[in-house]
């Protein structure tokens, strides 16, 4: 097995597991906040503010974890181009 491919796959799995933990904690804490709010202050509903703010953070966490699927081909092309530029800079053209 290719060591680099293994490390990339392992990093993606760890990132995915971290995201899943984040989702579970998000749901548990926000359910607690909903119950707390509705049980003690029915006339003043506030639980949606932390849910909304944390939800944006959760969305971006998920985006960062799963965006490699959409961006990996583009990223690989950019890396290849950069390596080609570096190779051209090291070996100047003949006759120049």
N, C-alpha and C positions, 0 to 999 in steps of 0.2 A: 504494500500500500504506500502511496506517495505521502511522505511526511507532511508536506505543506497542505495538501488537500485534507488530510486528517485533522490538522490543527484548525483549518478554516471551518470544517464541519463541526468540530468540538466547540469552537467559539460560538457558532450559530446556535447550537443546541443549548449551551449555557445561557445565551442571551434570551432564547425562547423560554427556558425555564424561569429565568428572572422575570420575564414579562408575565408569565402565568402566576407567579407568586404575587406580583404587583396587583393583578386583577383580583385575586382572592382576598388580599388585604383591603383593596378598595371596596369590594362588595361588603365585606364583614364590617368595616368601620362605618361605612355609610348607612348600612342597615341599623347599626347601633345609634347613629346620629338621628336617623328618622324616628326611631322608637323614642329616643330621649326627647326630641323636640315635640313630637305629637303627644307624648304623655304629660309633659310638664308645661308646655306653652302652646296650646292649641290656637290661640288667637294671634300668635306671632310665629309664622313659619319661616325658618331660616336655614333648614338643612340643605336646601338646594344650592346655596352659595359655595360651601366647601365641596359639594358633589360636582358642581360645575367647574370650579378651578382645578380640582384634582383630576377631573375627567379630561380636561385639556392636556394635562401632563401625561395621563395614561394613554391618550390618543397618540401623542408624539413618541412615547416610549414604544408603542406598538408599531408606529411608522418606522422608527429606527431599526426595530428588530426585523421587520418583514420587507423593508424596502430593497434589500439586497437582491430580491427576486426580479425587481424591475430595473435596477441600476447596475447589476453586476456585469452585464455584457458591455455597457457603455464604459464602465470603469476599467474593464480589461482592455478595451480599445485604447483608452487614454494612456494606460500604463504602457502598452505596446508602442504607441507613438512616442512617448517620452523616452523609452529605451532606444528607439531608433534615432531620435535626435541626439541623445547622448553618444551613441556609437558614431554618428556623423561628425560630432564635435571632436571626438578623440582622433579620428582618422581623416585628416583633410584630404580633399580630392587631389588627384595627381595633376600636375601642371599648373597648380595655383601658386 
